[in-house]
């Protein structure tokens, strides 16, 4: 069961990445919508990654 959930998550992430690349090359409207959702989810994950863990030795230089 866990393998199925992880496989499904991997397929969604891979599909999102494909849509981001396709949208950058001028894909259809639905691809741009999926791309925007993927990028927004990535920003949410990036923002939540460091909350409450400042100064734990991680390099947060903002590159």
PDBQT receptor file of N, H, CA, C and O in Angstrom, charges set to zero:
ATOM      1  N   UNK A   1       0.825  -1.204   0.000  1.00  0.00    +0.000 N 
ATOM      2  CA  UNK A   1       0.000   0.000   0.000  1.00  0.00    +0.000 C 
ATOM      3  C   UNK A   1       0.863   1.259   0.000  1.00  0.00    +0.000 C 
ATOM      4  O   UNK A   1       0.593   2.210  -0.733  1.00  0.00    +0.000 OA
ATOM      5  N   UNK A   2       1.909   1.250   0.837  1.00  0.00    +0.000 N 
ATOM      6  H   UNK A   2       2.128   0.477   1.433  1.00  0.00    +0.000 HD
ATOM      7  CA  UNK A   2       2.797   2.410   0.912  1.00  0.00    +0.000 C 
ATOM      8  C   UNK A   2       3.515   2.606  -0.425  1.00  0.00    +0.000 C 
ATOM      9  O   UNK A   2       3.741   3.736  -0.857  1.00  0.00    +0.000 OA
ATOM     10  N   UNK A   3       3.868   1.506  -1.067  1.00  0.00    +0.000 N 
ATOM     11  H   UNK A   3       3.684   0.588  -0.716  1.00  0.00    +0.000 HD
ATOM     12  CA  UNK A   3       4.544   1.589  -2.359  1.00  0.00    +0.000 C 
ATOM     13  C   UNK A   3       3.636   2.247  -3.392  1.00  0.00    +0.000 C 
ATOM     14  O   UNK A   3       4.102   3.035  -4.215  1.00  0.00    +0.000 OA
ATOM     15  N   UNK A   4       2.351   1.932  -3.355  1.00  0.00    +0.000 N 
ATOM     16  H   UNK A   4       1.972   1.292  -2.686  1.00  0.00    +0.000 HD
ATOM     17  CA  UNK A   4       1.404   2.553  -4.279  1.00  0.00    +0.000 C 
ATOM     18  C   UNK A   4       1.302   4.048  -4.053  1.00  0.00    +0.000 C 
ATOM     19  O   UNK A   4       1.279   4.815  -5.016  1.00  0.00    +0.000 OA
ATOM     20  N   UNK A   5       1.240   4.477  -2.809  1.00  0.00    +0.000 N 
ATOM     21  H   UNK A   5       1.259   3.854  -2.027  1.00  0.00    +0.000 HD
ATOM     22  CA  UNK A   5       1.149   5.902  -2.490  1.00  0.00    +0.000 C 
ATOM     23  C   UNK A   5       2.405   6.627  -2.948  1.00  0.00    +0.000 C 
ATOM     24  O   UNK A   5       2.317   7.696  -3.552  1.00  0.00    +0.000 OA
ATOM     25  N   UNK A   6       3.572   6.061  -2.669  1.00  0.00    +0.000 N 
ATOM     26  H   UNK A   6       3.644   5.192  -2.178  1.00  0.00    +0.000 HD
ATOM     27  CA  UNK A   6       4.823   6.684  -3.083  1.00  0.00    +0.000 C 
ATOM     28  C   UNK A   6       4.962   6.718  -4.611  1.00  0.00    +0.000 C 
ATOM     29  O   UNK A   6       5.473   7.691  -5.166  1.00  0.00    +0.000 OA
ATOM     30  N   UNK A   7       4.515   5.672  -5.277  1.00  0.00    +0.000 N 
ATOM     31  H   UNK A   7       4.101   4.882  -4.825  1.00  0.00    +0.000 HD
ATOM     32  CA  UNK A   7       4.549   5.654  -6.735  1.00  0.00    +0.000 C 
ATOM     33  C   UNK A   7       3.625   6.723  -7.310  1.00  0.00    +0.000 C 
ATOM     34  O   UNK A   7       3.981   7.410  -8.268  1.00  0.00    +0.000 OA
ATOM     35  N   UNK A   8       2.455   6.859  -6.730  1.00  0.00    +0.000 N 
ATOM     36  H   UNK A   8       2.166   6.301  -5.952  1.00  0.00    +0.000 HD
ATOM     37  CA  UNK A   8       1.521   7.898  -7.170  1.00  0.00    +0.000 C 
ATOM     38  C   UNK A   8       2.094   9.294  -6.973  1.00  0.00    +0.000 C 
ATOM     39  O   UNK A   8       1.946  10.154  -7.841  1.00  0.00    +0.000 OA
ATOM     40  N   UNK A   9       2.748   9.524  -5.838  1.00  0.00    +0.000 N 
ATOM     41  H   UNK A   9       2.868   8.826  -5.133  1.00  0.00    +0.000 HD
ATOM     42  CA  UNK A   9       3.366  10.829  -5.586  1.00  0.00    +0.000 C 
ATOM     43  C   UNK A   9       4.485  11.094  -6.591  1.00  0.00    +0.000 C 
ATOM     44  O   UNK A   9       4.632  12.215  -7.077  1.00  0.00    +0.000 OA
ATOM     45  N   UNK A  10       5.263  10.078  -6.898  1.00  0.00    +0.000 N 
ATOM     46  H   UNK A  10       5.143   9.167  -6.503  1.00  0.00    +0.000 HD
ATOM     47  CA  UNK A  10       6.350  10.225  -7.863  1.00  0.00    +0.000 C 
ATOM     48  C   UNK A  10       5.814  10.547  -9.256  1.00  0.00    +0.000 C 
ATOM     49  O   UNK A  10       6.390  11.371  -9.967  1.00  0.00    +0.000 OA
ATOM     50  N   UNK A  11       4.728   9.909  -9.645  1.00  0.00    +0.000 N 
ATOM     51  H   UNK A  11       4.260   9.239  -9.068  1.00  0.00    +0.000 HD
ATOM     52  CA  UNK A  11       4.117  10.177 -10.944  1.00  0.00    +0.000 C 
ATOM     53  C   UNK A  11       3.594  11.612 -11.000  1.00  0.00    +0.000 C 
ATOM     54  O   UNK A  11       3.750  12.285 -12.019  1.00  0.00    +0.000 OA
ATOM     55  N   UNK A  12       2.978  12.084  -9.923  1.00  0.00    +0.000 N 
ATOM     56  H   UNK A  12       2.851  11.537  -9.096  1.00  0.00    +0.000 HD
ATOM     57  CA  UNK A  12       2.472  13.461  -9.894  1.00  0.00    +0.000 C 
ATOM     58  C   UNK A  12       3.608  14.474  -9.983  1.00  0.00    +0.000 C 
ATOM     59  O   UNK A  12       3.502  15.463 -10.708  1.00  0.00    +0.000 OA
ATOM     60  N   UNK A  13       4.678  14.237  -9.259  1.00  0.00    +0.000 N 
ATOM     61  H   UNK A  13       4.764  13.433  -8.670  1.00  0.00    +0.000 HD
ATOM     62  CA  UNK A  13       5.823  15.151  -9.297  1.00  0.00    +0.000 C 
ATOM     63  C   UNK A  13       6.444  15.159 -10.692  1.00  0.00    +0.000 C 
ATOM     64  O   UNK A  13       6.751  16.222 -11.232  1.00  0.00    +0.000 OA
ATOM     65  N   UNK A  14       6.624  13.995 -11.264  1.00  0.00    +0.000 N 
ATOM     66  H   UNK A  14       6.374  13.132 -10.825  1.00  0.00    +0.000 HD
ATOM     67  CA  UNK A  14       7.186  13.916 -12.607  1.00  0.00    +0.000 C 
ATOM     68  C   UNK A  14       6.307  14.607 -13.638  1.00  0.00    +0.000 C 
ATOM     69  O   UNK A  14       6.801  15.315 -14.516  1.00  0.00    +0.000 OA
ATOM     70  N   UNK A  15       5.010  14.397 -13.527  1.00  0.00    +0.000 N 
ATOM     71  H   UNK A  15       4.608  13.822 -12.814  1.00  0.00    +0.000 HD
ATOM     72  CA  UNK A  15       4.085  15.063 -14.445  1.00  0.00    +0.000 C 
ATOM     73  C   UNK A  15       4.103  16.572 -14.288  1.00  0.00    +0.000 C 
ATOM     74  O   UNK A  15       4.011  17.309 -15.269  1.00  0.00    +0.000 OA
ATOM     75  N   UNK A  16       4.222  17.028 -13.048  1.00  0.00    +0.000 N 
ATOM     76  H   UNK A  16       4.297  16.429 -12.251  1.00  0.00    +0.000 HD
ATOM     77  CA  UNK A  16       4.314  18.468 -12.810  1.00  0.00    +0.000 C 
ATOM     78  C   UNK A  16       5.561  19.060 -13.426  1.00  0.00    +0.000 C 
ATOM     79  O   UNK A  16       5.515  20.143 -14.010  1.00  0.00    +0.000 OA
ATOM     80  N   UNK A  17       6.666  18.365 -13.303  1.00  0.00    +0.000 N 
ATOM     81  H   UNK A  17       6.703  17.486 -12.829  1.00  0.00    +0.000 HD
ATOM     82  CA  UNK A  17       7.923  18.847 -13.900  1.00  0.00    +0.000 C 
ATOM     83  C   UNK A  17       7.820  18.900 -15.418  1.00  0.00    +0.000 C 
ATOM     84  O   UNK A  17       8.295  19.850 -16.039  1.00  0.00    +0.000 OA
ATOM     85  N   UNK A  18       7.205  17.890 -16.019  1.00  0.00    +0.000 N 
ATOM     86  H   UNK A  18       6.818  17.118 -15.514  1.00  0.00    +0.000 HD
ATOM     87  CA  UNK A  18       7.012  17.886 -17.468  1.00  0.00    +0.000 C 
ATOM     88  C   UNK A  18       6.145  19.072 -17.879  1.00  0.00    +0.000 C 
ATOM     89  O   UNK A  18       6.420  19.715 -18.892  1.00  0.00    +0.000 OA
ATOM     90  N   UNK A  19       5.110  19.366 -17.111  1.00  0.00    +0.000 N 
ATOM     91  H   UNK A  19       4.887  18.843 -16.288  1.00  0.00    +0.000 HD
ATOM     92  CA  UNK A  19       4.235  20.490 -17.446  1.00  0.00    +0.000 C 
ATOM     93  C   UNK A  19       4.952  21.828 -17.316  1.00  0.00    +0.000 C 
ATOM     94  O   UNK A  19       4.695  22.742 -18.100  1.00  0.00    +0.000 OA
ATOM     95  N   UNK A  20       5.843  21.959 -16.345  1.00  0.00    +0.000 N 
ATOM     96  H   UNK A  20       6.052  21.217 -15.708  1.00  0.00    +0.000 HD
ATOM     97  CA  UNK A  20       6.600  23.203 -16.202  1.00  0.00    +0.000 C 
ATOM     98  C   UNK A  20       7.469  23.430 -17.438  1.00  0.00    +0.000 C 
ATOM     99  O   UNK A  20       7.515  24.539 -17.971  1.00  0.00    +0.000 OA
ATOM    100  N   UNK A  21       8.152  22.390 -17.892  1.00  0.00    +0.000 N 
ATOM    101  H   UNK A  21       8.115  21.489 -17.459  1.00  0.00    +0.000 HD
ATOM    102  CA  UNK A  21       9.003  22.518 -19.072  1.00  0.00    +0.000 C 
ATOM    103  C   UNK A  21       8.163  22.788 -20.313  1.00  0.00    +0.000 C 
ATOM    104  O   UNK A  21       8.522  23.628 -21.138  1.00  0.00    +0.000 OA
ATOM    105  N   UNK A  22       7.060  22.088 -20.445  1.00  0.00    +0.000 N 
ATOM    106  H   UNK A  22       6.768  21.405 -19.775  1.00  0.00    +0.000 HD
ATOM    107  CA  UNK A  22       6.193  22.260 -21.604  1.00  0.00    +0.000 C 
ATOM    108  C   UNK A  22       5.599  23.664 -21.633  1.00  0.00    +0.000 C 
ATOM    109  O   UNK A  22       5.519  24.282 -22.695  1.00  0.00    +0.000 OA
ATOM    110  N   UNK A  23       5.182  24.168 -20.480  1.00  0.00    +0.000 N 
ATOM    111  H   UNK A  23       5.247  23.666 -19.618  1.00  0.00    +0.000 HD
ATOM    112  CA  UNK A  23       4.608  25.515 -20.410  1.00  0.00    +0.000 C 
ATOM    113  C   UNK A  23       5.651  26.567 -20.753  1.00  0.00    +0.000 C 
ATOM    114  O   UNK A  23       5.323  27.587 -21.358  1.00  0.00    +0.000 OA
ATOM    115  N   UNK A  24       6.900  26.335 -20.377  1.00  0.00    +0.000 N 
ATOM    116  H   UNK A  24       7.167  25.506 -19.885  1.00  0.00    +0.000 HD
ATOM    117  CA  UNK A  24       7.961  27.281 -20.712  1.00  0.00    +0.000 C 
ATOM    118  C   UNK A  24       8.165  27.359 -22.223  1.00  0.00    +0.000 C 
ATOM    119  O   UNK A  24       8.638  28.372 -22.737  1.00  0.00    +0.000 OA
ATOM    120  N   UNK A  25       7.817  26.308 -22.917  1.00  0.00    +0.000 N 
ATOM    121  H   UNK A  25       7.434  25.485 -22.499  1.00  0.00    +0.000 HD
ATOM    122  CA  UNK A  25       7.954  26.293 -24.379  1.00  0.00    +0.000 C 
ATOM    123  C   UNK A  25       6.659  26.664 -25.077  1.00  0.00    +0.000 C 
ATOM    124  O   UNK A  25       6.566  26.570 -26.301  1.00  0.00    +0.000 OA
ATOM    125  N   UNK A  26       5.649  27.090 -24.307  1.00  0.00    +0.000 N 
ATOM    126  H   UNK A  26       5.725  27.166 -23.313  1.00  0.00    +0.000 HD
ATOM    127  CA  UNK A  26       4.401  27.556 -24.913  1.00  0.00    +0.000 C 
ATOM    128  C   UNK A  26       3.357  26.484 -25.102  1.00  0.00    +0.000 C 
ATOM    129  O   UNK A  26       2.843  26.318 -26.208  1.00  0.00    +0.000 OA
ATOM    130  N   UNK A  27       3.033  25.759 -24.066  1.00  0.00    +0.000 N 
ATOM    131  H   UNK A  27       3.450  25.895 -23.168  1.00  0.00    +0.000 HD
ATOM    132  CA  UNK A  27       2.031  24.705 -24.152  1.00  0.00    +0.000 C 
ATOM    133  C   UNK A  27       0.614  25.244 -24.075  1.00  0.00    +0.000 C 
ATOM    134  O   UNK A  27       0.414  26.455 -23.987  1.00  0.00    +0.000 OA
ATOM    135  N   UNK A  28      -0.367  24.359 -24.107  1.00  0.00    +0.000 N 
ATOM    136  H   UNK A  28      -0.204  23.375 -24.178  1.00  0.00    +0.000 HD
ATOM    137  CA  UNK A  28      -1.773  24.770 -24.014  1.00  0.00    +0.000 C 
ATOM    138  C   UNK A  28      -2.113  25.340 -22.635  1.00  0.00    +0.000 C 
ATOM    139  O   UNK A  28      -1.308  25.275 -21.706  1.00  0.00    +0.000 OA
ATOM    140  N   UNK A  29      -3.303  25.889 -22.524  1.00  0.00    +0.000 N 
ATOM    141  H   UNK A  29      -3.957  25.942 -23.278  1.00  0.00    +0.000 HD
ATOM    142  CA  UNK A  29      -3.724  26.573 -21.308  1.00  0.00    +0.000 C 
ATOM    143  C   UNK A  29      -3.719  25.642 -20.093  1.00  0.00    +0.000 C 
ATOM    144  O   UNK A  29      -3.308  26.058 -19.011  1.00  0.00    +0.000 OA
ATOM    145  N   UNK A  30      -4.165  24.398 -20.246  1.00  0.00    +0.000 N 
ATOM    146  H   UNK A  30      -4.499  24.059 -21.126  1.00  0.00    +0.000 HD
ATOM    147  CA  UNK A  30      -4.214  23.494 -19.089  1.00  0.00    +0.000 C 
ATOM    148  C   UNK A  30      -2.814  23.158 -18.596  1.00  0.00    +0.000 C 
ATOM    149  O   UNK A  30      -2.611  22.933 -17.403  1.00  0.00    +0.000 OA
ATOM    150  N   UNK A  31      -1.847  23.123 -19.509  1.00  0.00    +0.000 N 
ATOM    151  H   UNK A  31      -2.012  23.305 -20.478  1.00  0.00    +0.000 HD
ATOM    152  CA  UNK A  31      -0.466  22.851 -19.102  1.00  0.00    +0.000 C 
ATOM    153  C   UNK A  31       0.076  24.018 -18.288  1.00  0.00    +0.000 C 
ATOM    154  O   UNK A  31       0.782  23.821 -17.300  1.00  0.00    +0.000 OA
ATOM    155  N   UNK A  32      -0.261  25.243 -18.712  1.00  0.00    +0.000 N 
ATOM    156  H   UNK A  32      -0.835  25.404 -19.515  1.00  0.00    +0.000 HD
ATOM    157  CA  UNK A  32       0.181  26.412 -17.952  1.00  0.00    +0.000 C 
ATOM    158  C   UNK A  32      -0.458  26.452 -16.577  1.00  0.00    +0.000 C 
ATOM    159  O   UNK A  32       0.172  26.904 -15.621  1.00  0.00    +0.000 OA
ATOM    160  N   UNK A  33      -1.709  25.985 -16.457  1.00  0.00    +0.000 N 
ATOM    161  H   UNK A  33      -2.220  25.618 -17.234  1.00  0.00    +0.000 HD
ATOM    162  CA  UNK A  33      -2.374  25.944 -15.153  1.00  0.00    +0.000 C 
ATOM    163  C   UNK A  33      -1.713  24.913 -14.233  1.00  0.00    +0.000 C 
ATOM    164  O   UNK A  33      -1.486  25.183 -13.054  1.00  0.00    +0.000 OA
ATOM    165  N   UNK A  34      -1.408  23.743 -14.772  1.00  0.00    +0.000 N 
ATOM    166  H   UNK A  34      -1.593  23.524 -15.730  1.00  0.00    +0.000 HD
ATOM    167  CA  UNK A  34      -0.735  22.709 -13.979  1.00  0.00    +0.000 C 
ATOM    168  C   UNK A  34       0.662  23.181 -13.594  1.00  0.00    +0.000 C 
ATOM    169  O   UNK A  34       1.131  22.918 -12.487  1.00  0.00    +0.000 OA
ATOM    170  N   UNK A  35       1.320  23.875 -14.511  1.00  0.00    +0.000 N 
ATOM    171  H   UNK A  35       0.940  24.088 -15.410  1.00  0.00    +0.000 HD
ATOM    172  CA  UNK A  35       2.653  24.404 -14.238  1.00  0.00    +0.000 C 
ATOM    173  C   UNK A  35       2.610  25.427 -13.102  1.00  0.00    +0.000 C 
ATOM    174  O   UNK A  35       3.455  25.402 -12.207  1.00  0.00    +0.000 OA
ATOM    175  N   UNK A  36       1.635  26.316 -13.142  1.00  0.00    +0.000 N 
ATOM    176  H   UNK A  36       0.949  26.336 -13.869  1.00  0.00    +0.000 HD
ATOM    177  CA  UNK A  36       1.509  27.319 -12.080  1.00  0.00    +0.000 C 
ATOM    178  C   UNK A  36       1.236  26.654 -10.730  1.00  0.00    +0.000 C 
ATOM    179  O   UNK A  36       1.781  27.072  -9.709  1.00  0.00    +0.000 OA
ATOM    180  N   UNK A  37       0.393  25.620 -10.728  1.00  0.00    +0.000 N 
ATOM    181  H   UNK A  37      -0.050  25.281 -11.558  1.00  0.00    +0.000 HD
ATOM    182  CA  UNK A  37       0.103  24.908  -9.485  1.00  0.00    +0.000 C 
ATOM    183  C   UNK A  37       1.350  24.186  -8.968  1.00  0.00    +0.000 C 
ATOM    184  O   UNK A  37       1.598  24.154  -7.763  1.00  0.00    +0.000 OA
ATOM    185  N   UNK A  38       2.124  23.614  -9.872  1.00  0.00    +0.000 N 
ATOM    186  H   UNK A  38       1.923  23.640 -10.852  1.00  0.00    +0.000 HD
ATOM    187  CA  UNK A  38       3.349  22.916  -9.479  1.00  0.00    +0.000 C 
ATOM    188  C   UNK A  38       4.357  23.882  -8.880  1.00  0.00    +0.000 C 
ATOM    189  O   UNK A  38       4.963  23.592  -7.848  1.00  0.00    +0.000 OA
ATOM    190  N   UNK A  39       4.540  25.034  -9.528  1.00  0.00    +0.000 N 
ATOM    191  H   UNK A  39       4.049  25.269 -10.366  1.00  0.00    +0.000 HD
ATOM    192  CA  UNK A  39       5.480  26.022  -9.015  1.00  0.00    +0.000 C 
ATOM    193  C   UNK A  39       5.025  26.594  -7.676  1.00  0.00    +0.000 C 
ATOM    194  O   UNK A  39       5.849  26.850  -6.799  1.00  0.00    +0.000 OA
ATOM    195  N   UNK A  40       3.713  26.797  -7.513  1.00  0.00    +0.000 N 
ATOM    196  H   UNK A  40       3.043  26.589  -8.225  1.00  0.00    +0.000 HD
ATOM    197  CA  UNK A  40       3.194  27.293  -6.241  1.00  0.00    +0.000 C 
ATOM    198  C   UNK A  40       3.404  26.264  -5.130  1.00  0.00    +0.000 C 
ATOM    199  O   UNK A  40       3.764  26.626  -4.010  1.00  0.00    +0.000 OA
ATOM    200  N   UNK A  41       3.184  24.992  -5.433  1.00  0.00    +0.000 N 
ATOM    201  H   UNK A  41       2.892  24.697  -6.343  1.00  0.00    +0.000 HD
ATOM    202  CA  UNK A  41       3.412  23.944  -4.439  1.00  0.00    +0.000 C 
ATOM    203  C   UNK A  41       4.888  23.883  -4.060  1.00  0.00    +0.000 C 
ATOM    204  O   UNK A  41       5.228  23.678  -2.895  1.00  0.00    +0.000 OA
ATOM    205  N   UNK A  42       5.755  24.060  -5.040  1.00  0.00    +0.000 N 
ATOM    206  H   UNK A  42       5.480  24.226  -5.986  1.00  0.00    +0.000 HD
ATOM    207  CA  UNK A  42       7.190  24.075  -4.755  1.00  0.00    +0.000 C 
ATOM    208  C   UNK A  42       7.584  25.222  -3.846  1.00  0.00    +0.000 C 
ATOM    209  O   UNK A  42       8.419  25.056  -2.957  1.00  0.00    +0.000 OA
ATOM    210  N   UNK A  43       6.983  26.392  -4.066  1.00  0.00    +0.000 N 
ATOM    211  H   UNK A  43       6.304  26.526  -4.788  1.00  0.00    +0.000 HD
ATOM    212  CA  UNK A  43       7.264  27.537  -3.193  1.00  0.00    +0.000 C 
ATOM    213  C   UNK A  43       6.757  27.278  -1.778  1.00  0.00    +0.000 C 
ATOM    214  O   UNK A  43       7.414  27.656  -0.808  1.00  0.00    +0.000 OA
ATOM    215  N   UNK A  44       5.603  26.642  -1.650  1.00  0.00    +0.000 N 
ATOM    216  H   UNK A  44       5.069  26.335  -2.438  1.00  0.00    +0.000 HD
ATOM    217  CA  UNK A  44       5.085  26.312  -0.320  1.00  0.00    +0.000 C 
ATOM    218  C   UNK A  44       6.013  25.346   0.403  1.00  0.00    +0.000 C 
ATOM    219  O   UNK A  44       6.289  25.512   1.591  1.00  0.00    +0.000 OA
ATOM    220  N   UNK A  45       6.487  24.345  -0.310  1.00  0.00    +0.000 N 
ATOM    221  H   UNK A  45       6.262  24.210  -1.275  1.00  0.00    +0.000 HD
ATOM    222  CA  UNK A  45       7.396  23.377   0.304  1.00  0.00    +0.000 C 
ATOM    223  C   UNK A  45       8.699  24.054   0.689  1.00  0.00    +0.000 C 
ATOM    224  O   UNK A  45       9.244  23.800   1.763  1.00  0.00    +0.000 OA
ATOM    225  N   UNK A  46       9.196  24.911  -0.182  1.00  0.00    +0.000 N 
ATOM    226  H   UNK A  46       8.753  25.117  -1.054  1.00  0.00    +0.000 HD
ATOM    227  CA  UNK A  46      10.450  25.615   0.110  1.00  0.00    +0.000 C 
ATOM    228  C   UNK A  46      10.286  26.530   1.323  1.00  0.00    +0.000 C 
ATOM    229  O   UNK A  46      11.194  26.631   2.148  1.00  0.00    +0.000 OA
ATOM    230  N   UNK A  47       9.144  27.192   1.435  1.00  0.00    +0.000 N 
ATOM    231  H   UNK A  47       8.406  27.110   0.764  1.00  0.00    +0.000 HD
ATOM    232  CA  UNK A  47       8.907  28.087   2.558  1.00  0.00    +0.000 C 
ATOM    233  C   UNK A  47       8.730  27.351   3.870  1.00  0.00    +0.000 C 
ATOM    234  O   UNK A  47       9.145  27.846   4.918  1.00  0.00    +0.000 OA
ATOM    235  N   UNK A  48       8.120  26.175   3.830  1.00  0.00    +0.000 N 
ATOM    236  H   UNK A  48       7.782  25.772   2.979  1.00  0.00    +0.000 HD
ATOM    237  CA  UNK A  48       7.882  25.429   5.063  1.00  0.00    +0.000 C 
ATOM    238  C   UNK A  48       9.098  24.625   5.489  1.00  0.00    +0.000 C 
ATOM    239  O   UNK A  48       9.172  24.159   6.626  1.00  0.00    +0.000 OA
ATOM    240  N   UNK A  49      10.053  24.461   4.578  1.00  0.00    +0.000 N 
ATOM    241  H   UNK A  49       9.993  24.839   3.655  1.00  0.00    +0.000 HD
ATOM    242  CA  UNK A  49      11.229  23.644   4.878  1.00  0.00    +0.000 C 
ATOM    243  C   UNK A  49      12.044  24.216   6.021  1.00  0.00    +0.000 C 
ATOM    244  O   UNK A  49      12.516  23.464   6.873  1.00  0.00    +0.000 OA
ATOM    245  N   UNK A  50      12.220  25.524   6.059  1.00  0.00    +0.000 N 
ATOM    246  H   UNK A  50      11.836  26.135   5.367  1.00  0.00    +0.000 HD
ATOM    247  CA  UNK A  50      13.102  26.115   7.042  1.00  0.00    +0.000 C 
ATOM    248  C   UNK A  50      12.393  26.728   8.234  1.00  0.00    +0.000 C 
ATOM    249  O   UNK A  50      13.063  27.274   9.110  1.00  0.00    +0.000 OA
ATOM    250  N   UNK A  51      11.080  26.666   8.314  1.00  0.00    +0.000 N 
ATOM    251  H   UNK A  51      10.535  26.221   7.603  1.00  0.00    +0.000 HD
ATOM    252  CA  UNK A  51      10.379  27.331   9.405  1.00  0.00    +0.000 C 
ATOM    253  C   UNK A  51      10.678  26.656  10.734  1.00  0.00    +0.000 C 
ATOM    254  O   UNK A  51      10.482  25.451  10.894  1.00  0.00    +0.000 OA
ATOM    255  N   UNK A  52      11.150  27.446  11.676  1.00  0.00    +0.000 N 
ATOM    256  H   UNK A  52      11.309  28.425  11.547  1.00  0.00    +0.000 HD
ATOM    257  CA  UNK A  52      11.450  26.931  13.000  1.00  0.00    +0.000 C 
ATOM    258  C   UNK A  52      12.787  26.225  13.116  1.00  0.00    +0.000 C 
ATOM    259  O   UNK A  52      13.119  25.724  14.191  1.00  0.00    +0.000 OA
ATOM    260  N   UNK A  53      13.554  26.170  12.058  1.00  0.00    +0.000 N 
ATOM    261  H   UNK A  53      13.284  26.577  11.186  1.00  0.00    +0.000 HD
ATOM    262  CA  UNK A  53      14.813  25.439  12.095  1.00  0.00    +0.000 C 
ATOM    263  C   UNK A  53      15.981  26.350  11.721  1.00  0.00    +0.000 C 
ATOM    264  O   UNK A  53      17.007  25.872  11.237  1.00  0.00    +0.000 OA
ATOM    265  N   UNK A  54      15.837  27.634  11.937  1.00  0.00    +0.000 N 
ATOM    266  H   UNK A  54      15.004  28.023  12.331  1.00  0.00    +0.000 HD
ATOM    267  CA  UNK A  54      16.918  28.561  11.641  1.00  0.00    +0.000 C 
ATOM    268  C   UNK A  54      18.079  28.327  12.594  1.00  0.00    +0.000 C 
ATOM    269  O   UNK A  54      17.869  28.060  13.777  1.00  0.00    +0.000 OA
ATOM    270  N   UNK A  55      19.275  28.424  12.098  1.00  0.00    +0.000 N 
ATOM    271  H   UNK A  55      19.445  28.641  11.137  1.00  0.00    +0.000 HD
ATOM    272  CA  UNK A  55      20.435  28.259  12.945  1.00  0.00    +0.000 C 
ATOM    273  C   UNK A  55      20.775  26.815  13.270  1.00  0.00    +0.000 C 
ATOM    274  O   UNK A  55      21.533  26.548  14.203  1.00  0.00    +0.000 OA
ATOM    275  N   UNK A  56      20.222  25.884  12.509  1.00  0.00    +0.000 N 
ATOM    276  H   UNK A  56      19.606  26.101  11.751  1.00  0.00    +0.000 HD
ATOM    277  CA  UNK A  56      20.492  24.478  12.790  1.00  0.00    +0.000 C 
ATOM    278  C   UNK A  56      21.689  23.975  11.980  1.00  0.00    +0.000 C 
ATOM    279  O   UNK A  56      21.904  22.769  11.857  1.00  0.00    +0.000 OA
ATOM    280  N   UNK A  57      22.466  24.917  11.429  1.00  0.00    +0.000 N 
ATOM    281  H   UNK A  57      22.292  25.896  11.529  1.00  0.00    +0.000 HD
ATOM    282  CA  UNK A  57      23.635  24.515  10.674  1.00  0.00    +0.000 C 
ATOM    283  C   UNK A  57      23.428  24.501   9.185  1.00  0.00    +0.000 C 
ATOM    284  O   UNK A  57      24.375  24.274   8.432  1.00  0.00    +0.000 OA
ATOM    285  N   UNK A  58      22.192  24.743   8.731  1.00  0.00    +0.000 N 
ATOM    286  H   UNK A  58      21.422  24.928   9.343  1.00  0.00    +0.000 HD
ATOM    287  CA  UNK A  58      21.932  24.780   7.305  1.00  0.00    +0.000 C 
ATOM    288  C   UNK A  58      22.364  26.097   6.699  1.00  0.00    +0.000 C 
ATOM    289  O   UNK A  58      22.273  27.141   7.345  1.00  0.00    +0.000 OA
ATOM    290  N   UNK A  59      22.834  26.057   5.464  1.00  0.00    +0.000 N 
ATOM    291  H   UNK A  59      22.909  25.209   4.940  1.00  0.00    +0.000 HD
ATOM    292  CA  UNK A  59      23.281  27.261   4.787  1.00  0.00    +0.000 C 
ATOM    293  C   UNK A  59      22.089  27.872   4.067  1.00  0.00    +0.000 C 
ATOM    294  O   UNK A  59      21.641  27.332   3.056  1.00  0.00    +0.000 OA
ATOM    295  N   UNK A  60      21.573  28.974   4.561  1.00  0.00    +0.000 N 
ATOM    296  H   UNK A  60      21.937  29.413   5.382  1.00  0.00    +0.000 HD
ATOM    297  CA  UNK A  60      20.414  29.638   4.016  1.00  0.00    +0.000 C 
ATOM    298  C   UNK A  60      20.827  30.951   3.380  1.00  0.00    +0.000 C 
ATOM    299  O   UNK A  60      20.352  32.013   3.783  1.00  0.00    +0.000 OA
ATOM    300  N   UNK A  61      21.711  30.890   2.388  1.00  0.00    +0.000 N 
ATOM    301  H   UNK A  61      22.097  30.027   2.061  1.00  0.00    +0.000 HD
ATOM    302  CA  UNK A  61      22.260  32.113   1.799  1.00  0.00    +0.000 C 
ATOM    303  C   UNK A  61      21.330  32.754   0.787  1.00  0.00    +0.000 C 
ATOM    304  O   UNK A  61      21.571  33.891   0.381  1.00  0.00    +0.000 OA
ATOM    305  N   UNK A  62      20.264  32.060   0.358  1.00  0.00    +0.000 N 
ATOM    306  H   UNK A  62      20.068  31.137   0.688  1.00  0.00    +0.000 HD
ATOM    307  CA  UNK A  62      19.297  32.619  -0.566  1.00  0.00    +0.000 C 
ATOM    308  C   UNK A  62      19.752  32.638  -2.012  1.00  0.00    +0.000 C 
ATOM    309  O   UNK A  62      19.361  33.537  -2.757  1.00  0.00    +0.000 OA
ATOM    310  N   UNK A  63      20.547  31.700  -2.428  1.00  0.00    +0.000 N 
ATOM    311  H   UNK A  63      20.864  30.970  -1.823  1.00  0.00    +0.000 HD
ATOM    312  CA  UNK A  63      21.033  31.657  -3.812  1.00  0.00    +0.000 C 
ATOM    313  C   UNK A  63      19.889  31.441  -4.757  1.00  0.00    +0.000 C 
ATOM    314  O   UNK A  63      20.093  31.375  -5.969  1.00  0.00    +0.000 OA
TER     315      UNK A  63
